[in-house]
Amino acid sequence: MLAKESMANFCAEALVILIKLLGLGLIAGFLYGVHILVLSLDIVKNSLIAGSLTGIVDVALCLMFIGFALIVYAIKLRSSAMHELKKLMRRHLFRLQ
């Protein structure tokens, strides 16, 4: 019973992480599209507005990629922590028997 509940919790957390990654990917794709659109506009190419817009979009894209890296790092840390917890529980259960 406990194993089923922990597996369900793990699957729910994995689904939440995948949804966050998908959301970050969609936002990053949208920002990159805006960046390309602003760069391709000939009317505002040399204006201050276009420069500031591309700068803002570039900063937002950098923050998105940092977010991707942090989420992947958190997943890696979580999986290693779960592995250590499983080893500890196995040792404890072995001692109880």
C-alpha distances in whole Angstrom, upper triangle without the diagonal:
4,5,5,6,9,10,11,13,14,15,17,19,20,21,23,25,26,27,29,30,32,33,35,36,38,39,41,42,44,45,46,48,50,51,52,54,56,57,58,60,64,65,63,63,65,64,63,60,59,59,57,54,54,53,51,49,49,47,45,44,44,41,39,39,39,36,34,35,33,30,30,30,28,25,27,26,23,22,24,22,18,20,21,18,16,19,19,16,17,20,19,16,19,21,19,19
4,5,5,6,9,10,11,12,14,15,16,18,20,21,23,24,26,27,29,30,32,33,34,36,38,39,40,42,43,45,46,48,49,51,52,54,55,57,59,62,63,61,61,63,62,60,58,57,56,54,52,51,51,48,47,47,45,42,42,41,39,37,37,36,33,32,32,30,27,27,28,25,23,24,23,19,19,21,19,15,17,18,15,13,16,16,13,14,17,16,14,17,19,17,18
4,5,5,6,9,10,10,12,14,15,16,18,20,21,22,24,26,27,28,30,31,33,34,36,37,38,40,42,43,45,46,47,49,51,52,53,55,57,60,62,60,59,62,61,59,57,55,55,53,51,50,49,47,45,45,44,41,40,40,37,35,35,34,31,30,30,29,26,25,26,23,20,22,21,18,17,18,17,13,15,16,14,11,15,15,12,13,17,16,14,17,19,18,19
4,6,5,6,9,10,10,12,14,15,16,18,20,21,22,24,26,27,28,30,31,33,35,36,37,39,40,42,43,45,46,48,49,51,52,53,55,59,60,58,58,60,60,58,55,54,54,52,50,49,49,46,44,44,43,40,39,39,37,35,35,34,31,30,30,29,26,25,26,24,21,23,23,19,18,20,19,16,17,19,17,15,18,19,16,17,20,20,18,21,23,22,22
4,5,5,6,9,10,10,12,14,15,17,18,20,21,23,24,26,27,29,30,31,33,34,36,37,39,40,42,43,45,46,48,49,51,52,54,58,59,57,57,59,58,56,54,52,52,50,48,47,47,44,42,43,41,38,38,38,35,33,33,33,29,28,29,27,24,24,25,22,20,22,21,18,17,20,18,15,17,19,16,15,19,19,16,18,21,20,18,22,24,22,23
4,5,5,6,9,10,10,12,14,15,16,18,20,21,22,24,26,27,28,30,32,33,34,36,37,39,40,42,43,45,46,48,49,51,53,56,57,55,55,57,56,54,52,51,50,48,46,45,45,42,40,41,39,36,36,35,33,31,31,30,27,26,26,24,21,21,22,19,17,18,18,14,14,16,14,11,13,15,12,12,15,16,13,15,18,18,17,20,22,21,22
4,5,5,6,9,10,10,12,14,15,16,18,20,21,22,24,26,27,28,30,31,33,34,36,37,39,40,42,43,45,46,48,49,51,54,56,54,53,56,55,54,51,50,49,48,45,44,44,42,40,40,38,36,34,34,32,30,30,29,26,25,25,24,21,20,21,19,16,18,18,14,13,16,15,12,14,16,14,13,16,18,15,16,20,20,19,21,24,23,24
4,5,5,6,9,10,10,12,14,15,16,18,20,21,22,24,26,27,29,30,31,33,35,36,37,39,40,42,43,45,46,48,49,53,54,52,52,55,54,52,50,48,48,46,44,43,43,40,38,39,38,35,34,34,32,29,29,29,26,25,26,24,21,21,22,19,17,19,20,16,16,19,18,14,17,19,17,16,20,21,18,20,23,23,22,25,27,26,27
4,5,5,6,9,10,11,12,14,15,17,18,20,21,23,24,26,27,28,30,32,33,34,36,38,39,41,42,43,45,46,48,52,53,51,50,53,52,50,47,46,46,44,42,41,41,38,36,37,35,32,32,32,29,27,27,27,23,22,23,21,18,19,20,17,15,17,17,13,14,17,15,13,16,18,15,15,19,19,17,20,23,22,21,25,27,26,27
4,5,5,6,9,10,11,12,14,15,16,18,20,21,22,24,26,27,28,30,31,33,34,36,37,39,40,42,43,45,47,50,51,49,49,51,50,49,46,45,45,43,40,40,39,37,35,35,33,31,30,30,27,25,25,24,21,20,21,19,16,16,17,14,12,14,14,11,10,14,13,10,13,15,14,13,17,18,17,18,22,22,21,24,26,26,27
4,5,5,6,9,10,10,12,14,15,16,18,20,21,22,24,25,27,28,30,31,33,35,36,37,39,40,42,43,45,49,50,48,48,50,49,48,45,44,44,42,40,39,39,36,34,34,33,30,29,29,27,25,25,25,22,20,21,20,16,16,18,16,13,16,17,13,13,16,16,13,16,19,17,16,20,21,20,21,25,25,24,27,29,29,30
4,5,5,6,9,10,11,12,14,15,17,18,20,21,23,24,26,27,29,30,31,33,34,36,37,39,41,42,44,47,48,46,46,49,48,46,43,42,42,40,38,37,37,34,32,33,32,29,28,28,26,23,24,24,20,19,21,19,16,17,19,16,14,17,18,14,15,18,17,15,18,21,19,19,22,23,22,24,27,27,26,29,31,31,32
4,5,5,6,9,10,11,12,14,15,17,18,20,21,22,24,26,27,28,30,32,33,35,36,37,39,40,42,46,47,45,44,47,46,44,41,40,40,38,36,35,35,32,30,30,29,26,25,26,23,21,21,21,17,16,18,16,12,14,15,12,10,14,14,11,12,15,15,13,16,18,17,17,21,22,21,23,26,26,26,29,30,30,32
4,5,5,6,9,10,11,12,14,15,16,18,20,21,22,24,26,27,28,30,31,33,34,36,37,39,41,44,45,43,43,45,45,43,41,39,39,37,35,34,34,31,29,29,28,25,24,24,22,20,20,20,17,15,16,15,11,12,14,12,9,12,14,11,11,15,15,13,16,18,18,18,21,22,22,23,26,27,27,29,31,31,33
4,5,5,6,9,10,10,12,14,15,16,18,20,21,22,24,25,27,29,30,31,33,35,36,37,39,43,44,42,42,44,44,42,40,38,38,37,34,33,33,31,28,29,28,25,24,25,23,20,20,21,17,16,18,17,13,14,17,14,12,15,17,14,15,18,19,17,19,22,21,21,25,26,25,27,30,30,30,32,35,34,35
4,5,5,6,9,10,10,12,14,15,16,18,20,21,22,24,26,27,28,30,31,33,35,36,38,41,42,40,40,42,42,40,37,36,36,34,32,31,31,28,26,27,26,22,22,23,20,17,18,19,15,14,16,15,11,13,16,13,12,15,16,14,15,19,18,17,20,23,22,22,25,26,26,28,31,31,31,33,35,35,37
4,5,5,6,9,10,11,12,14,15,16,18,20,21,22,24,26,27,28,30,31,33,34,36,40,41,39,38,41,40,38,36,34,34,32,30,29,29,26,24,24,23,20,19,20,18,15,15,15,12,11,13,12,8,9,12,10,8,12,14,12,13,16,17,16,18,21,20,21,24,25,25,27,30,30,31,33,35,35,37
4,5,5,6,9,10,10,12,14,15,16,18,20,21,22,24,25,27,28,30,31,33,35,38,39,38,37,40,39,38,35,34,34,32,30,29,29,26,24,24,24,21,19,20,18,15,15,16,13,11,14,14,10,11,14,13,11,14,16,14,15,18,19,18,20,23,23,23,26,28,28,29,32,33,33,35,37,38,39
4,5,5,6,9,10,10,12,14,15,16,18,20,21,23,24,26,27,28,30,31,33,37,38,36,36,38,38,36,34,32,32,31,28,27,28,25,23,23,23,19,19,20,18,15,16,17,14,12,15,15,12,13,16,15,13,17,19,17,18,21,22,21,24,26,26,26,29,31,30,32,35,35,35,38,40,40,41
4,5,5,6,8,10,11,12,14,15,16,18,20,21,22,24,26,27,28,30,32,35,36,34,34,36,35,34,31,30,30,28,25,25,25,22,20,21,20,16,16,17,14,11,13,14,10,9,12,12,9,11,14,13,12,16,17,16,17,21,21,21,23,25,25,26,29,30,30,32,35,35,36,38,40,40,42
4,5,5,6,9,10,10,12,14,15,16,18,20,21,22,24,26,27,28,30,34,35,33,32,35,34,33,31,29,29,27,25,24,24,22,19,19,19,16,14,15,13,10,11,12,9,7,10,11,8,9,13,12,11,14,16,16,17,20,21,21,23,25,26,26,29,31,31,32,35,36,36,38,41,41,42
4,5,5,6,9,10,10,12,14,15,16,18,20,21,22,24,26,27,29,32,34,32,32,34,34,33,30,28,29,27,24,23,24,22,19,20,20,16,15,17,15,12,13,15,12,10,14,14,12,13,16,16,15,18,20,19,20,23,24,24,26,29,29,29,32,34,33,35,38,38,39,41,43,43,45
4,5,5,6,8,10,11,12,14,15,17,18,20,21,23,24,26,27,31,32,30,30,32,32,30,27,26,27,25,22,21,22,19,17,18,18,14,13,15,14,10,12,14,11,11,14,15,12,14,17,17,16,20,21,21,22,25,26,25,28,30,30,31,34,35,35,37,40,40,40,43,45,45,47
4,5,5,6,8,10,10,12,14,15,16,18,20,21,22,24,26,29,30,28,28,30,30,28,26,24,24,23,20,19,19,17,14,15,14,11,10,12,10,7,9,11,8,7,11,12,10,12,15,15,15,18,20,20,21,24,25,25,27,30,30,31,34,35,35,37,39,40,41,43,45,45,47
4,5,5,6,9,10,10,12,14,15,16,18,20,21,22,24,28,29,27,27,30,29,28,26,24,24,23,20,19,19,18,14,15,15,12,10,12,12,8,9,12,10,8,12,14,12,13,16,17,17,19,21,21,22,25,26,26,28,31,31,32,35,36,37,38,41,42,42,44,46,47,48
4,5,5,6,9,10,10,12,14,15,16,18,20,21,23,26,27,26,26,29,28,27,24,23,23,22,19,18,19,17,14,15,16,13,11,14,14,10,12,15,13,12,16,17,15,17,20,20,20,22,25,24,25,28,29,29,31,34,34,35,38,39,39,41,44,44,45,47,49,49,51
4,5,5,6,9,10,11,12,14,15,16,18,20,21,25,26,24,24,26,25,24,21,20,21,19,16,15,16,14,11,13,13,9,9,12,11,8,11,13,11,12,15,16,15,17,20,20,20,23,25,25,26,29,30,30,32,35,35,36,39,40,40,42,45,45,46,48,50,50,52
4,5,5,6,9,10,10,12,14,15,16,18,20,24,25,23,22,25,24,23,21,19,19,18,15,14,15,13,9,10,11,8,6,9,9,6,8,11,10,10,13,15,15,16,19,20,20,22,24,25,26,28,30,30,32,34,35,36,38,40,40,42,44,45,46,48,50,51,52
4,5,5,6,9,10,11,12,14,15,16,18,22,24,22,21,24,24,24,21,19,20,19,16,14,16,15,11,12,14,11,9,12,13,10,11,15,14,13,16,18,17,18,21,22,22,24,27,27,28,31,32,32,34,37,37,38,40,42,43,44,46,47,48,50,52,53,54
4,5,5,6,9,10,10,12,14,15,17,20,21,20,20,23,22,22,19,17,18,17,14,13,15,13,10,12,14,11,10,13,14,11,13,16,16,15,19,20,20,21,24,25,25,27,29,29,31,33,34,35,37,39,39,40,43,44,45,47,49,50,50,53,55,55,57
4,5,5,6,9,10,10,12,14,16,19,20,18,18,20,20,19,16,14,15,14,11,10,11,10,6,8,10,7,7,11,11,10,12,15,14,15,18,19,19,21,23,24,25,27,29,29,31,33,34,35,37,39,40,41,43,45,45,47,49,50,51,53,55,56,57
4,5,5,6,9,10,11,12,14,18,19,18,17,19,20,19,17,14,15,15,12,10,12,11,7,8,11,9,7,11,12,11,12,15,15,15,18,20,20,21,23,25,25,27,29,30,31,33,35,36,37,40,40,42,44,45,46,48,50,51,52,54,56,57,58
4,5,5,6,9,10,10,12,16,18,16,16,19,19,19,17,14,15,16,12,11,14,13,10,11,14,12,11,14,16,14,15,19,19,18,21,23,23,24,27,28,28,30,32,33,34,36,38,38,40,42,43,44,46,48,49,50,52,53,54,56,58,59,60
4,5,5,6,8,10,11,14,15,13,14,17,16,16,13,11,13,13,9,8,11,11,8,10,13,11,11,14,16,14,16,19,19,20,22,24,24,26,28,29,30,32,34,34,36,38,39,40,42,44,45,46,48,50,50,52,54,55,56,58,60,61,62
4,5,5,6,9,10,13,15,13,12,15,15,15,12,9,10,11,8,6,9,9,6,8,11,10,9,12,15,14,15,18,19,19,21,23,24,25,27,29,30,31,33,34,36,38,39,40,42,44,45,46,48,49,50,52,54,55,56,58,60,61,62
4,6,5,6,9,12,14,13,11,15,16,16,14,11,12,14,11,9,12,13,10,11,14,14,12,15,18,17,17,20,21,21,23,26,26,27,29,31,31,33,35,36,37,39,41,42,43,45,47,48,50,51,52,54,56,57,58,60,62,63,64
4,5,5,6,10,12,11,10,14,14,16,13,10,12,14,11,10,13,14,11,13,16,15,15,18,20,19,20,23,24,24,26,28,28,29,32,33,34,36,38,39,40,42,43,44,46,48,49,50,52,54,54,56,58,59,60,62,64,65,66
4,5,5,9,10,8,8,11,11,12,10,6,9,10,7,7,11,11,10,12,15,15,14,17,19,19,20,23,24,24,27,29,29,30,33,34,35,37,39,39,41,43,44,45,47,49,50,51,53,55,55,57,59,60,61,63,65,66,68
4,6,8,10,8,6,10,11,12,11,7,9,11,9,7,11,13,11,12,15,16,15,17,20,20,21,23,25,25,27,29,30,31,33,35,35,37,39,40,41,43,45,46,47,49,50,52,54,55,56,58,60,61,62,64,66,67,68
4,6,9,9,7,11,13,15,14,10,12,15,13,11,15,16,14,15,19,19,18,20,23,22,23,26,27,27,29,32,32,33,35,37,37,39,41,42,43,45,47,48,49,51,53,54,56,57,58,60,62,63,64,66,68,69,70
4,6,6,6,10,11,13,12,9,12,14,12,12,15,16,15,17,20,20,20,22,25,24,25,28,29,29,32,34,34,35,38,39,40,41,44,45,46,48,49,50,52,54,55,56,58,60,60,62,64,65,66,68,70,71,72
4,6,5,8,10,13,13,10,13,15,14,14,17,19,18,19,22,23,23,25,27,27,28,31,32,32,34,37,37,38,41,42,43,45,47,48,49,51,52,53,55,57,58,59,61,63,64,65,67,69,69,71,73,74,76
4,6,8,8,12,11,9,12,15,14,14,18,19,19,20,23,23,24,26,28,28,30,32,33,34,36,38,39,40,42,43,44,46,48,49,50,52,54,55,57,58,59,61,63,64,65,67,69,70,71,73,75,75,77
4,6,5,8,7,6,9,11,10,11,14,15,16,17,20,20,21,23,25,26,27,29,30,31,33,35,36,38,39,41,42,44,45,46,48,50,51,52,54,56,57,58,60,62,63,64,66,67,68,70,72,73,75
4,6,9,9,6,8,11,11,10,13,15,15,16,19,20,20,22,24,25,26,28,30,30,32,34,35,36,38,40,41,42,44,46,47,49,50,51,53,55,56,57,59,61,62,63,65,66,68,69,71,72,74
4,7,9,7,8,11,12,12,14,16,17,17,20,21,22,23,26,27,28,30,31,32,34,36,37,38,40,41,43,44,46,47,49,50,52,53,55,56,58,59,61,62,63,65,67,68,69,71,73,74,76
4,5,6,7,9,10,11,13,15,16,17,19,20,21,23,25,26,28,29,31,32,34,35,37,38,39,41,43,44,45,47,49,50,51,53,55,56,57,59,61,62,63,65,67,67,69,71,72,73,75
4,6,5,6,9,10,11,12,14,15,17,18,20,21,23,24,26,27,29,30,32,33,35,36,38,39,41,42,43,45,47,48,49,51,53,54,55,57,59,60,61,63,65,65,67,69,70,71,73
4,5,5,6,9,10,10,12,14,15,16,18,20,21,22,24,26,27,28,30,31,33,35,36,37,39,41,42,43,45,47,47,49,51,52,53,55,57,58,59,61,63,63,65,67,68,69,71
4,5,5,6,8,10,10,12,14,15,16,18,20,21,22,24,25,27,29,30,31,33,34,36,37,39,40,42,43,45,46,48,49,51,52,54,56,57,58,60,62,62,64,66,67,68,70
4,5,5,6,9,10,10,12,14,15,17,18,20,21,23,24,26,27,29,30,32,33,35,36,38,39,40,42,44,45,46,48,50,51,53,54,55,57,59,60,61,63,65,66,67,69
4,6,5,6,9,10,11,12,14,15,17,18,20,21,22,24,26,27,29,30,32,33,35,36,37,39,41,42,43,45,47,48,49,51,53,53,55,57,58,59,61,63,64,65,67
4,5,5,6,8,10,11,12,14,15,16,18,20,21,22,24,26,27,29,30,31,33,35,36,37,39,41,42,43,45,47,47,49,51,52,53,55,57,58,59,61,63,63,65
4,5,5,6,9,10,10,12,14,15,16,18,20,21,22,24,25,27,28,30,31,33,34,36,37,39,40,42,43,45,46,48,50,51,52,54,56,56,58,60,61,62,64
4,5,5,6,9,10,11,12,14,15,17,18,20,21,23,24,26,27,29,30,32,33,34,36,38,39,40,42,44,45,47,48,49,51,53,54,55,57,59,60,61,63
4,5,5,6,9,10,11,12,14,15,16,18,20,21,23,25,26,27,29,30,31,33,35,36,37,39,41,42,43,45,47,47,49,51,52,53,55,57,58,59,61
4,5,5,6,9,10,10,12,14,15,16,18,20,21,23,24,25,27,29,30,31,33,35,36,37,39,41,41,43,45,46,47,49,51,52,53,55,57,58,60
4,5,5,6,9,10,11,12,14,15,17,18,20,21,23,24,26,27,29,30,32,33,35,36,38,39,40,42,44,45,46,48,50,51,52,54,56,57,59
4,5,5,6,9,10,11,12,14,15,16,18,20,21,22,24,26,27,28,30,32,33,34,36,37,38,40,42,43,44,47,48,49,50,52,54,55,57
4,5,5,6,9,10,10,12,14,15,16,18,20,21,23,24,25,27,29,30,31,33,35,36,37,39,41,42,43,45,47,47,49,51,52,53,55
4,5,5,6,9,10,11,12,14,15,17,18,20,21,23,24,26,27,29,30,31,33,35,36,38,39,41,42,44,45,46,48,50,51,52,54
4,5,5,6,9,10,11,12,14,15,16,18,20,21,22,24,26,27,28,30,32,33,34,36,38,39,40,42,44,45,46,48,50,51,53
4,5,5,6,9,10,10,12,14,15,16,18,20,21,22,24,26,26,28,30,31,32,34,36,37,38,40,42,43,44,46,48,49,51
4,5,5,6,9,10,11,12,14,15,17,18,20,21,23,25,25,27,29,30,31,33,35,36,37,39,41,42,43,45,47,47,49
4,5,5,6,9,10,11,12,14,15,17,18,20,21,23,24,26,27,29,30,32,33,35,36,38,39,41,42,44,45,47,48
4,5,5,6,9,10,10,12,14,15,16,18,20,21,22,24,26,27,28,30,32,33,34,36,38,39,40,42,43,45,47
4,5,5,6,9,10,10,12,14,15,16,18,20,21,22,24,26,26,28,30,31,32,34,36,37,38,40,42,43,45
4,6,5,6,9,10,11,12,14,15,17,19,20,21,23,25,26,27,29,30,31,33,35,36,37,39,41,42,44
4,6,5,6,9,10,11,12,14,15,17,18,20,21,23,24,26,27,29,30,32,33,35,36,38,39,41,42
4,5,5,6,9,10,10,12,14,15,16,18,20,21,22,24,26,27,28,30,32,32,34,36,37,39,41
4,5,5,6,9,10,10,12,14,15,16,18,20,21,22,24,25,26,28,30,31,32,34,36,37,39
4,5,5,6,9,10,11,13,14,15,17,19,20,21,23,25,26,27,29,30,31,33,35,36,38
4,5,5,6,9,10,11,12,14,15,17,18,20,21,23,24,26,27,29,30,32,33,35,37
4,5,5,6,9,10,10,12,14,15,16,18,20,21,22,24,26,27,28,30,31,33,35
4,5,5,6,9,10,10,12,14,15,16,18,20,21,22,24,26,27,28,30,31,33
4,5,5,6,9,10,11,13,14,15,17,19,20,21,23,25,26,27,29,31,32
4,6,5,6,9,10,11,12,14,16,17,18,20,21,23,24,26,27,29,31
4,5,5,6,9,10,10,12,14,15,16,18,20,21,22,24,26,27,29
4,5,5,6,9,10,11,12,14,15,17,19,20,21,23,25,26,27
4,5,5,6,9,10,11,12,14,15,17,19,20,21,23,25,26
4,5,5,6,9,10,11,12,14,15,16,18,20,21,23,25
4,5,5,6,9,10,10,12,14,15,16,18,20,21,23
4,5,5,6,9,10,11,13,14,15,17,19,20,21
4,5,5,6,9,10,11,12,14,15,17,19,20
4,5,5,6,9,10,10,12,14,15,17,19
4,5,5,6,9,10,10,12,14,15,17
4,5,5,6,9,10,11,13,14,16
4,5,5,6,9,10,11,13,15
4,5,5,6,8,10,11,12
4,5,5,6,9,10,11
4,6,5,6,9,10
4,5,5,6,9
4,5,5,6
4,5,5
4,5
4
